Amino acid sequence: MVQTYQSPVRIYKHPFEIVMAAYEKRFPTCPQIPIFVGSEIVYDFKSDDGAVEVVERKCQLNVEAPYLVKKVAGVDYVYFMQKNSLDRRKRTLFIEATNISFSQRIVVKEDCNYYVHPENNEWTCFEQSASLDVKHFFGFESAVEKLAVKQYAANLAKGKEILECFIEDLLNSGVTYIPPFTDSQENGHKESNGDSISIGDSAIDVSKEKDEDEGQITLRRGSRADVLKKARSTSIDDPEAKLEAEYIRRFLGQLSPLEESRLCELKYGLQASHKGKLPNDAHLLRFLRARDFDVLKAKEMVLNSLLWRKQHGVDKILQDWQRPAIMQQFFAGAWHHQDKKGRPLFVLRLGALDMKGLLRACGLEAIVKLTLSICEEGLEKTAQATKNLGVPISSWTLVVDLEGLSMRHLWRPGVQCLLRIIEIVEAHYPETLGQVLVVRAPRVFPVLWTLISPFIDENTRKKFMINSGENMTSEIMKYVDEQYIPDFLGGVALVDCGNGGHVPKNLYQPVDYEAKDEGDVLSSTYTKGTLSKGSPIEVCVPVSSSGCVLTWDFDVIKSDCEFLVYHTSKIITEPAQPHSPTVLHPVDMITAAIENAPPPAVCSDPSLRLGPDLTIVENPVTFNEGDSMQGSHYCSKSGTYILQWRIPQVPIEHNSSFDFSLSGPKCKLMYYHEVLDSADFRGSVASLESCRSSFSSIAPPHSAPPTPATKRAE
């Protein structure tokens, strides 16, 4: 595999001629670079006017390689050919280097370019690119590749430091000005007024004033801001601009040389292949981090995201989209100052949210757009924080208050909606979450965490910190300044994030019972069924071991129904029939009534009788048209649990001893169930127990006593 390197633009705040004089001090040997043993000139050309000079050198390097590699290769030194092409008129130096040693086995190429800064002719820019292709090397290909990349990266920063050291030596020796090349050199140097060079971090105005006695050049120090104004704008404002090293440090953070290279490769590659708008550099860096600085994977991720943004109009969402009135009233979350690291802070009162109500009243699209608008605001806030604080801020902190979280938050379409949001955020807003502080976590939280955590990237999961209530305020103060802690979390700050609350059912959008849209979280999650008198709906759930949690949720679309849960030690493997025919034929019903025999309790296995074979573990509850129910049952025994929906039984008020009429109301409903294995979440329960007095990472699953889940909610 070919390894490549592309440097950002490094700026020396000195004239080109000073930088070139410093560069020449590296030859023929350079003690400051231990691996550079020496060099000899093998070709030297100078044009008649002195403007162009081409020098080729054979350079000897003492590469730090393991003894075994050197022994197999049979050499202690390696040789490179370096060609320097200097054009004093254009003020450029182009350097080409390639290996002589092992050229049939390894191909190393490096190009360097010095040129005048496009916006300040008294500054010098430097760019560098290189490639390494290890074709075959005595079976040590992988080792040689890793070694070469490591040494190259280590010497990148050292080369810049050494050149700056040579520049400083020149300045200290009194060489503060070298005239640029001109076609007429009568005076030996160019006449100038107001030219500027830079020494260190200070801007200097240079005017040539003849001193009667010494004839020296007088330097007048000016404002650095005046010089900086000449520099081009950063790529935050100009996505087509080249990346500069100082800009990376200031706006993106301290990156290793190889990380800088990957960022340059990604940006320049996108500029060459994509003609539309690109994300700014901070956002490109997020994609790289999400893919461990694999440029090809990050590029694919960026291009997919750009297409997605265009298809969904995300670039204009903050200008074109407004929150629906219902969402304005019942959503409980808002941006709120920043944490102690300067990252924007978002407070979400998840426990107070009626996720089902918002989804049923506003729809999935509105909730997704709300999430996208928050993420877009977050990108703007991080960029503004970077400018305001003078340090790179690339992520934000999320405080999640779980006070009020219950089983109603486990409504399956709501969880599916949450998973959809997680998928979108991780695909298009990677590495934007710096930290997630989960506070006031109740006992039901591990069940929710078990459902969603497999869909969260591993690096993101590590950012979750949890506290279940005790010493909450003092713990939050470790991450958020005291004056910014919300009042409902024990602080003094008033946060306009809403109180949430239940969305009235009269605001719900009607459910299309016949809908078959696989992309809709309601129609794709639920099973639909119709029941009538004598024809219940049953779902048999085999449970092989105790300690599991059986969860369910359903919506009654039409008429009324009764719901209950049975348990039998018998394992029923046959799938349930949602639209079962009558349990018994009419003749059998008459016979059963005459014999005064009770009808079977369940149609899944008519041989089961209440008492010895069958027990009711969740008592019958009647639900009316429009009702929704979410609940759970801790499975203390193995066997089969039978969920049953049936027409409510009406007490007989006449003298007839039996009634075998099959007519009656029909009930339509949508239902879903799931079994949560205790092994999946009891580690989270144990983690919850350990988080009573401090924030702790959510630990991976480990052995712990099973804990019953919270019972059903309304």
Secondary structure, DSSP 8 states (H G I E B T S, - for coil): --EEEE--BEEESS-HHHHHHHHHTT-S--TTSTTEEEEEEEEEEE-TTSSEEEEEEEEEE-----HHHHHHHT-S-EEEEEEEEEETTTTEEEEEEEE-TTTTTEEEEEEEEEEEETTEEEEEEEEEEEEEEE---TT-HHHHHHHHHHHHHHHHHHHHHHHHHHHHHHHHTT--------S--TTSS---EEEEEEETTEEEEEE----TTT---EEEE--HHHHHTTS---TTT-TTS--BHHHIIIII----HHHHHHHHHHHHHHHHH--S----HHHHHHHHHHTTT-HHHHHHHHHHHHHHHHHHTGGGHHHH----HHHHHH--EEEEEE-TTS-EEEEE-GGGB-HHHHHHHH-HHHHHHHHHHHHHHHHHHHHHHHHHHSS----EEEEEE-TT--GGGG-HHHHHHHHHHHHHHHHHSTT-EEEEEEES--TTHHHHHHHHGGGS-HHHHTTEEEE-STTHHHHHTTTS-GGGSBGGGTSSB---S---B---GGGS----TT---TT-HHHHH-EEEEEBTTB-EEEEEEESSTTEEEEEEEEEEES-EEEEEEEESS---S---TT---SS-HHHHHHHHHTT----S-SS-TT--BTTTBEEEEEEEEE-TT-EEEEEEEE-S-EEEEEEEE-------SS-S---------EEEEEEEEEE-HHHHHHHHHHHHTTSSS-EE---------------B-
